[in-house]
Amino acid sequence: MNRISRSMMRAWAGLGTKYLPFADAASGDVPLSRLLRLSLFQVSAGMTLVLLVGTLNRVMIVELGVPASLVAVMLAMPLVFAPFRALIGFKSDTHRSELGWKRVPYFYRGTMVQFGGLAIMPFALLVLARQGHAAEIPPIIGQAAAALAFLLVGAGLNTTQTVGLALATDLTPPEKQPNVVGLMYVALLAGSIVSALIFGALLHDFTPGRLVQVIQGAGVATILLNAAAVWKQEARGAAKPRHAAAPDPTFQDSWSGFMAGDRALARLAAVGIGTLAFSMQDVMLEPYGGQVLGLAVSRTTLLTAAMAAGGLIGFSLASYVLSRGFDAFRMASLGAMAGVPAFLMIILAAPLLSPLLFGLGTFLIGFGAGLFGHGTLTATMNSAPKEQRGLALGAWGAVQATAAGIGVALGGIIRDTLSSLDGGSVMTPYLTVYSLEVTLLIAAIVTMSSLIGSPSGAAPSPTAPAR
């Protein structure tokens, strides 16, 4: 029996190393268990994104009666902080500390800011929706409090993701980085899936009090997950001491050097257009399912899980293929191509009244976004000098988050504007937004066609398939 057990364990370990997309991300210095623990910051990020973009946008529009344009603007508040991701990455590259940490101080600051936003958010939303005794409070107070809450959550989320990804690249050699990207975003999507299921179950019988409990529970979970993620991850001595004589480069000099790299402007433009195309539906899908197809809150929340599952498969496939030398921008183009039929399915679901077609389209949107996101992020990491990892990842994150914020805001504004012009039609505004996203995906494909085969798209040193 012992011999059989040992043989089975060896076979299972070999199977995992051969087929799991991130199983060979580990190295001698950084075992897989340590990378899995580090990825917990992405689990908390996925939880927060599902709460904001998935659950809360449906609850605010349908259950609380907040106008979609106002909801879209609130969800786009992280846009205000997004451009500073490049600066945060640069600061974590050049941070001086007597304790010797570069990334950890910024990571903890971001975590506390995110927690603060989640702590005040539920009460701000109830005032915004004028629920109960909050109906006596002037509307401007609810709007200002909600805007502050969303801004704090966005600022903290942008900071922790930028610094966390930079720390992950610090810990791993270049040939392992595609798999590490896959692991980090598989954790993000896994957190999204589990959180969507949990939020859907907890809010099945919606009450304002239950909403307060769910959001504040997410805040506590953020603190616990992020603290566990970076515990003893960064070795002391990575940062220069404060009294070091060597001067640090200025942000302007570092940014100029980064932009002078291999097609940097074209790379960032591709990221922006593609992200905008995939993001305009973020504030649309769950209200679309509720208002056009008549789905309940628990069923529309599952759409977020379906999209996250598609993204999980997309990231896993991209990680497996990119680690074997596949061109990163070709992978991103394939993701944009997958998004075109996905949005066509969403469009056809309305006249056909087909929840199944709607769900399949949602899943395929996640799949295409997974391929696109992994491809563009891997290309960014391939082109980043060692001393500019934080800046490069921050630039990618700044463009990605800014485009996502603009997309969310535009989606809601276009929906409300067309609803008023079309005499209250429910279907037309949604279909217009989805058609615009198809057009933007085609533009992203055209933009990336010139980047395929560039040095930033090629893997540094493909890993050999595990035996």
KAURNOR-V197441 format. One record per run of one state. SS is the DSSP state (alpha for helix, beta for strand, coil for the rest). FROM is the first residue (numbers start at 1). LEN is the number of residues. If there is no record, write none. Layout:
ss/from/len
SS/FROM/LEN
SS/FROM/LEN
This chain:
ss/from/len
coil/1/1
alpha/2/18
coil/20/3
alpha/23/3
coil/26/6
alpha/32/7
coil/39/1
alpha/40/24
coil/64/4
alpha/68/8
coil/76/3
alpha/79/4
coil/83/2
alpha/85/10
coil/95/1
beta/96/1
coil/97/7
alpha/104/25
coil/129/3
alpha/132/5
coil/137/2
alpha/139/33
coil/172/2
alpha/174/29
coil/203/5
alpha/208/23
coil/231/9
beta/240/1
coil/241/10
alpha/251/9
coil/260/4
alpha/264/16
coil/280/5
alpha/285/7
coil/292/5
alpha/297/26
coil/323/5
alpha/328/25
coil/353/2
alpha/355/29
coil/384/2
alpha/386/36
coil/422/5
alpha/427/23
coil/450/18
